[in-house]
Each structure stands twice: as structure tokens, then as C-alpha cells.
Amino acid sequence: MKKLNFLLLLALMLVASPGIAKKSNLKYDFYGFVRGDFFFDSRASVASNNELFYLYPLPQEFDPNGEDLNAYPSSGFFSFVTRLGLDVTGQKIGSATASAKIEVDFAGFSGSHTMLRIRNAYMKFDWESNHSILLGQTWHPLFGSVTPSMTNLSTGAPFQPFNRSPQIRYEFNHNGWRLTAAAMWQLQYLSNGPIGSNVEYSLKSCIPELYVGADYYVNRWQLGGGLDMLSLKPRTESVVNDKIYKVNERMNAVSGELHMKYSGKKWNVGVKSVLASALDHTLLLGGYGVTSIAGSNMEQKYTPLHNSTTWLNITYGKTWKPTLFVGYMKNLGAYEGFVSTDKIYGRGTNIDQLLGVNIGLSYNRPAWTFGIEYSTSTAWYGDINLNTGRVINTNDVTNNRVAAIAVFHF
């Protein structure tokens, strides 16, 4: 694996050399950064990438002596967020200008070793008539161009959708308007289901995730919104009394989002609100569950959970930049009742509310960034009401995190 990583890195460096660029009449722009991340958590939490990618605190879990097993601190320092990228431009295909991007970091995990991971890998075709088509992997449209500016690696998740997916995306720009339509398939960020987090629910669906959205730009303002449709096949087989039956099951969900951004000379303000249905593959809370089981083959029907999540982000300045982020999530339940709690699939489905506040300060120069951030996150855990999908009898837990970064850009 180390040898493969070295060869991939060498290939990126070679293809970015001026000599090759001249021979192929293409322009290569090699970029990246070296980044070190430190964090300290006061409590055990749901977090990935060696706890660097933070989401929310774990619930109380008591031992026979009444001690909370999750009430312990943790900390670490890592540099696997370091990034390498290559932009390729200069190719014409008919009347379209073609470009491509390859971007990787070292945050792929296999056992105890980090390795190169694809972040972006796509080709794009732009026409002078303001049309463009993108083919490949990049940010999910729900992540969008209105995103929080903050030190924490999670970039606002689980209040802000966070996902990169293979997709086919069409955009049209005219008179301040940008219209977007996309079809997406799952790869690194997966939906949950009967066999855990798995790509099979998307593959067997044969219906890609679909998104349509619109943005309007005027002066320093951006206003927009979009709709997202997800269709999964949780199962194609059912086991009854040691016999395997074929079943035709499907879970459909529709989500919507609105966003706004003001970009001033020093002030920047962003707001996004999402009515999320089964968007756990974008690292939002929620999921779906079984509403009925019927027939000799025990076929199941499903309905999504609905969550409302909103965040506000304010930054000021250029060199010295203080930042504020506030995120809030509320579990709105489901339109139908569930058969049991063990047939509800997703992320944080037993959380009624989640509140996060981040306060940070960064020092920014052309090639350097130093930042420090304090954040507090409180989750209200409870029991799932099977009739409504809402969470009742709640109690809250809080984690306090301190994060710091040092980045050298090139």
C-alpha cells in the first residue's frame, strides 16, 4: 500500500511538470497544502478519522457502579488532512472548453494505516452559452457553495450536509441565475440499512439520487434552494423459517434546503436550513424505518424520518479572522409509525435535539494559516416513540472541544 501511495504521488508530480505541459499543449496547475490538526474533547463522541472529524457527543452509558463509561477525555494531533490536487485546462472539444480535476488527501484508512483517498476526480465541459456538464466525483449539491468557514474539519456537519459523490451535473448560468440538475451515486458516504452502512441499497435501486436547485446572485448576495430525491432498496431477499424469498422493497425520500450568503469586504454571513429526510449519507442525523411487515414472504414497507437543521456562520476580516458558527437540529419524527426500534436505520435516530456552537480565530497569510477554535455540542438523547418516530424522555449530554490547525499552502 505504501508503494502504491508513492507511485500515485509521483504520477501527480510528473504530470504537473512544465515539460509535459508544453508537449501536450495543456495547462497544469499543481496545488495543495500541508496541514496539522490538534484536538481535545472533554467527552467521548461520534467522530471519524481518528476522532478528528467531529459530529456529536455519545449518550450516557453507566457501569454497575453508576459511572458514565463515555465520560472521558481524548486528544490527538495528526497531519493526514494534507492535500494534493491537479487542475488541467486548455483542451477544446468542439465548442466546449474541457477541464479536469484530481484531488486527494491521506485520510483514507485501512487498518491502522492512512492512505491516499480520492476527494475530487472529474472532467468538466463548459460552453460559451453558459452551459456546463460535469462528469465524475465532487461535492454533493446539498453541500453547495454556501458552506461554513471554520477550523473544525467537519465543516459544519452534522448541521451542514457533507458528502462527495460520483455524479453527472448540469448547470446553466444567465443574468445572475444559476440552475443546477444532478444525478448521483453513492461511494464513500453511504446510507444505513438492514446490513449497516452499505452501497448495495443504492446499487440495487437502479435510480440515482436526484437534485434540482436554483441560485440567484445580486450585488454581494447569493440566494437559493434545492430539492433532493433519494430512492433505496433496503432488501431484495427475505428469510422466513430458513427459506429465502424474493421481495420488492423500496424507500423513497424527498428533502429540501434554502440558503443565503452575504460576501462583504470584511463581513461574511451564511445561513442554510435543510428539511432532511433520510440524509444520513450526507452526515446529517436521521434515517428511515420499517412501518409494516406482511405476506408469507414478510415483505417490509418503509418511511423516512424527518429532521430540521439550520446553521448560521459569521466571519469578519481577512488577515485576522474571528468566526462564529451556530447549528441546531430538531427531530420531527415520521408520517407513519414503526414496527420496532431495531428496524430503524440511520444516524442519531434517538436524538431529539442537537445544538452546536463554535467560536474561532485564525491568522491568514498568502501561504500560511494558523487557527484555534472552541466548540460546545449538546445532544438530547431519549426513547423513540414508535407511533411518531419522535424522541421522548430526553436527557442532555455535552462535549467541549478545542481544535487548532497550522497550514502551509502551495
C-alpha positions in Angstrom: 0.0 0.0 0.0 2.9 2.4 0.8 4.4 1.7 -2.6 1.1 2.4 -4.3 0.7 5.7 -2.5 4.3 6.7 -3.5 3.6 5.9 -7.2 0.4 7.9 -7.2 2.1 10.8 -5.6 5.0 10.6 -8.1 2.5 10.5 -11.0 0.9 13.7 -9.8 4.2 15.4 -9.6 5.4 14.2 -13.0 2.2 15.2 -14.8 2.4 18.7 -13.2 5.9 19.3 -14.6 6.3 22.2 -17.1 8.0 19.9 -19.7 5.0 17.7 -20.1 2.6 20.6 -20.1 4.4 22.1 -23.1 4.4 18.8 -25.1 0.6 18.3 -24.6 -0.4 22.0 -25.1 -2.3 21.7 -21.8 -2.0 23.8 -18.7 -1.4 22.0 -15.4 -1.9 23.7 -12.1 -0.5 21.7 -9.2 -1.7 22.8 -5.7 -2.2 21.6 -2.2 -1.3 22.2 1.4 0.4 20.5 4.4 -1.9 20.7 7.5 -1.5 19.7 11.1 -4.7 19.3 13.3 -4.8 19.2 17.1 -7.9 18.5 19.1 -9.0 17.9 22.7 -12.5 16.5 23.6 -13.9 16.5 27.2 -16.2 13.6 26.4 -16.4 10.5 24.1 -18.2 11.5 20.9 -19.2 10.2 17.5 -16.3 11.1 15.3 -14.3 9.6 12.5 -10.7 9.8 11.1 -9.1 9.1 14.5 -11.7 11.4 16.1 -10.6 14.4 14.1 -13.8 14.6 12.1 -16.3 15.5 14.9 -20.1 15.1 14.9 -21.8 14.9 18.3 -21.3 13.6 21.9 -22.2 10.0 22.8 -25.0 9.3 25.3 -24.6 8.4 28.9 -23.8 4.7 29.5 -23.5 3.6 33.1 -21.4 0.8 34.6 -22.6 -1.2 37.7 -21.2 1.5 40.0 -23.1 4.2 38.3 -20.1 5.6 36.5 -20.6 7.0 32.9 -18.5 4.9 30.6 -18.4 7.7 28.0 -17.3 10.5 30.4 -13.6 10.5 29.5 -11.4 13.0 27.6 -9.4 12.3 24.4 -6.9 14.3 22.3 -4.7 13.9 19.3 -2.5 15.5 16.7 -2.5 14.4 13.0 -1.4 15.5 9.5 -3.3 13.2 7.2 -5.6 16.0 6.1 -2.7 17.2 4.0 -3.9 17.6 0.4 -2.6 17.3 -3.2 -4.5 18.5 -6.3 -4.1 19.0 -10.0 -6.2 21.1 -12.3 -5.9 20.5 -16.1 -7.2 23.1 -18.6 -6.6 24.1 -22.2 -8.4 21.4 -24.2 -11.2 22.1 -26.7 -13.8 19.6 -27.7 -16.0 21.2 -30.4 -17.2 24.5 -29.0 -16.7 23.3 -25.4 -13.7 24.0 -23.2 -12.7 20.9 -21.4 -11.0 20.7 -18.0 -10.3 18.1 -15.3 -9.5 17.9 -11.6 -7.8 15.3 -9.5 -7.6 15.9 -5.7 -6.5 13.5 -3.0 -5.7 13.6 0.7 -4.3 11.0 3.1 -7.4 10.5 5.1 -8.3 7.0 3.8 -8.0 4.4 6.5 -7.1 0.7 6.1 -6.5 -1.0 9.4 -4.2 1.4 11.3 -2.6 3.0 8.2 -3.6 6.1 6.4 -3.6 6.2 2.6 -4.4 8.3 -0.4 -8.1 8.9 -0.8 -10.0 10.4 -3.8 -11.7 13.7 -2.9 -12.4 15.1 -6.4 -11.9 13.4 -9.7 -14.0 14.8 -12.5 -14.0 16.2 -16.0 -16.0 19.3 -17.0 -17.2 20.8 -20.3 -18.1 24.5 -20.5 -19.9 26.1 -23.4 -19.8 29.9 -24.0 -23.6 29.8 -24.0 -23.3 29.4 -20.2 -24.0 25.7 -20.1 -21.7 23.2 -18.4 -21.7 19.4 -17.7 -19.6 17.8 -15.0 -18.8 14.0 -15.0 -17.1 12.4 -12.0 -16.8 12.7 -8.3 -17.2 16.1 -6.5 -19.2 17.8 -3.7 -22.8 16.8 -3.3 -25.1 19.8 -4.5 -26.5 19.9 -0.9 -23.0 20.8 0.3 -23.2 23.6 -2.2 -21.4 26.9 -2.5 -22.8 28.2 0.8 -20.7 26.5 3.4 -19.3 27.4 6.9 -15.9 28.9 7.3 -14.4 27.3 10.4 -11.4 25.5 11.9 -13.1 22.2 12.6 -12.5 19.6 9.9 -16.2 18.6 9.8 -17.1 22.0 8.2 -20.4 22.3 10.0 -21.5 18.6 9.9 -23.9 17.3 11.2 -25.8 20.5 10.6 -24.3 21.1 7.2 -24.6 18.3 4.6 -21.2 16.8 4.0 -20.7 14.4 1.1 -18.7 13.9 -2.1 -20.3 11.6 -4.7 -19.9 10.3 -8.3 -22.3 12.4 -10.3 -23.5 13.8 -13.6 -24.2 17.5 -13.1 -25.7 20.1 -15.5 -25.5 23.9 -14.8 -27.0 26.8 -16.7 -26.0 30.4 -15.9 -27.8 33.5 -17.1 -28.5 37.0 -15.8 -27.4 36.3 -12.3 -29.2 32.9 -12.2 -27.6 29.5 -11.9 -29.8 26.4 -12.4 -28.5 23.0 -11.4 -29.6 19.4 -12.0 -27.7 16.4 -10.9 -27.8 12.6 -10.7 -25.6 11.0 -8.0 -24.5 7.6 -6.9 -23.1 6.6 -3.5 -19.5 5.6 -2.9 -17.6 6.9 0.2 -20.7 8.3 2.0 -23.3 5.6 2.4 -26.9 5.2 3.6 -27.7 2.9 6.5 -30.0 -0.1 6.4 -30.6 -3.7 7.5 -26.9 -4.7 6.9 -25.4 -1.5 8.2 -23.8 1.2 6.1 -23.6 -0.3 2.6 -23.5 0.7 -1.0 -25.9 -2.1 -2.0 -29.1 -0.1 -1.2 -28.1 2.4 -3.8 -26.7 0.0 -6.4 -29.8 -2.3 -6.4 -32.1 0.7 -6.5 -31.1 1.5 -10.1 -32.4 5.0 -9.5 -29.7 7.6 -8.8 -30.2 10.3 -6.2 -31.6 13.3 -8.0 -31.2 17.0 -7.2 -32.6 20.2 -8.8 -31.7 23.7 -7.5 -31.5 27.4 -8.3 -29.4 30.3 -7.1 -29.7 34.0 -7.7 -26.7 36.3 -7.4 -27.2 40.1 -6.9 -24.5 42.5 -5.7 -22.9 40.8 -2.7 -25.8 38.4 -2.1 -26.5 34.8 -3.0 -30.0 33.3 -2.5 -31.0 29.8 -3.4 -32.6 26.5 -2.7 -33.0 22.9 -3.9 -34.9 19.6 -3.8 -33.3 16.2 -3.4 -34.9 12.8 -4.1 -33.4 9.6 -2.7 -34.7 6.1 -3.6 -33.1 3.0 -2.0 -33.8 -0.8 -2.0 -33.1 -1.9 1.6 -33.6 -5.6 0.7 -34.1 -7.9 -2.3 -34.4 -11.1 -0.2 -36.3 -12.1 2.9 -35.5 -15.1 5.1 -38.6 -16.8 6.7 -38.2 -20.1 8.6 -34.9 -20.7 6.9 -36.4 -20.2 3.4 -35.3 -17.3 1.2 -38.0 -15.3 -0.6 -37.5 -12.6 -3.2 -39.0 -9.3 -2.2 -39.5 -5.9 -4.0 -39.0 -3.2 -1.3 -38.2 0.5 -1.8 -37.7 3.5 0.5 -38.3 6.9 -1.1 -37.5 10.3 0.5 -37.6 13.9 -0.6 -35.6 16.7 1.1 -35.4 20.4 0.6 -33.0 23.2 1.5 -32.7 27.0 1.4 -29.6 29.0 1.7 -28.3 32.6 1.8 -24.9 34.2 1.7 -23.6 37.8 2.0 -20.0 38.4 1.0 -18.7 41.8 2.0 -15.3 43.4 2.1 -14.8 42.2 5.6 -18.1 40.7 6.8 -19.3 37.3 5.5 -22.6 35.8 6.6 -24.0 32.4 5.6 -27.3 30.7 6.5 -28.6 27.3 5.5 -31.7 25.4 6.5 -32.5 21.8 5.5 -35.7 19.8 5.9 -33.9 16.4 5.7 -35.4 13.0 5.0 -33.1 10.0 5.3 -30.0 12.2 4.5 -27.7 10.2 6.9 -25.4 9.6 3.9 -24.7 13.3 3.9 -23.7 13.0 7.6 -26.9 14.7 8.8 -28.9 13.0 11.5 -31.9 10.9 10.6 -32.7 7.8 8.5 -35.7 5.6 7.9 -37.5 2.6 9.4 -39.9 -0.3 8.8 -43.6 0.6 9.0 -45.2 -2.8 8.3 -44.3 -6.5 7.6 -46.9 -8.6 5.7 -47.4 -11.6 3.5 -45.9 -15.1 3.5 -42.6 -13.6 2.4 -42.6 -11.0 5.3 -42.2 -8.1 2.9 -41.5 -4.7 4.5 -42.6 -1.2 3.9 -40.5 1.9 4.9 -40.9 5.6 5.7 -38.2 8.2 6.3 -37.5 10.2 9.4 -37.7 13.9 9.1 -35.2 16.3 10.7 -35.0 20.1 10.5 -31.4 21.5 10.7 -30.3 25.1 10.4 -26.9 26.9 10.8 -25.6 30.4 10.9 -22.0 31.4 10.2 -20.4 34.8 10.6 -16.8 35.8 9.8 -15.0 39.1 9.9 -11.7 40.3 8.4 -9.1 38.9 6.2 -5.7 38.6 8.0 -7.1 38.2 11.5 -10.5 36.4 11.1 -12.8 35.7 14.1 -15.6 33.3 13.3 -18.9 32.2 14.8 -20.9 29.1 13.9 -24.3 28.1 15.5 -26.1 25.0 14.4 -29.4 23.5 15.6 -31.2 20.2 14.7 -34.7 19.1 15.7 -36.1 15.6 15.2 -39.6 15.9 13.5 -40.4 12.2 13.5 -42.2 10.3 10.7 -45.5 10.4 8.9 -46.2 6.7 9.9 -45.4 4.6 12.9 -42.6 2.0 13.1 -42.8 -1.7 14.0 -39.8 -1.7 16.3 -36.7 0.3 17.3 -34.3 -2.4 15.9 -35.8 -1.8 12.5 -35.0 1.9 12.4 -31.8 2.6 10.5 -29.7 5.8 10.4 -27.6 8.2 12.4 -28.6 9.6 15.7 -32.2 8.5 15.4 -32.5 8.6 19.3 -31.6 12.3 19.5 -34.4 14.8 19.8 -32.3 18.0 19.5 -28.7 18.8 18.8 -27.1 22.2 19.4 -23.6 23.2 18.4 -21.7 26.5 18.9 -18.1 27.1 17.5 -16.1 30.2 18.2 -12.7 30.6 16.4 -9.9 32.9 15.4 -7.5 32.4 12.5 -4.4 34.3 11.3 -4.2 34.2 7.5 -1.3 35.0 5.2 -0.9 34.1 1.5 0.9 30.8 2.3 0.1 30.2 5.9 -3.0 29.7 8.1 -3.0 29.3 11.9 -6.3 28.8 13.7 -7.8 27.9 17.1 -11.4 27.1 17.9 -13.5 26.3 20.9 -16.8 24.4 20.4 -19.5 23.0 22.6 -22.0 20.4 21.4 -25.1 19.3 23.4 -27.3 16.3 22.3 -30.7 15.5 23.9 -31.0 11.7 23.9 -34.1 9.7 24.7 -36.6 7.0 23.8 -38.0 6.6 20.3 -41.8 6.8 20.2 -42.8 4.1 17.7 -46.1 5.8 16.8 -44.5 9.1 15.7 -40.7 8.5 15.4 -40.1 11.4 17.7 -37.8 11.1 20.8 -39.2 11.5 24.3 -38.0 11.3 27.9 -34.8 13.1 27.0 -31.6 13.9 28.9 -28.8 16.0 27.6 -25.0 15.4 27.3 -22.4 18.0 26.4 -18.9 17.8 24.9 -16.4 20.6 24.8 -13.7 20.6 22.1 -10.6 22.7 21.5 -9.2 22.5 18.0 -6.1 24.1 16.4 -4.6 24.0 13.0 -1.4 25.0 11.2 -1.5 25.0 7.3 1.2 25.7 4.7 -0.4 26.3 1.3 1.3 25.8 -2.1 
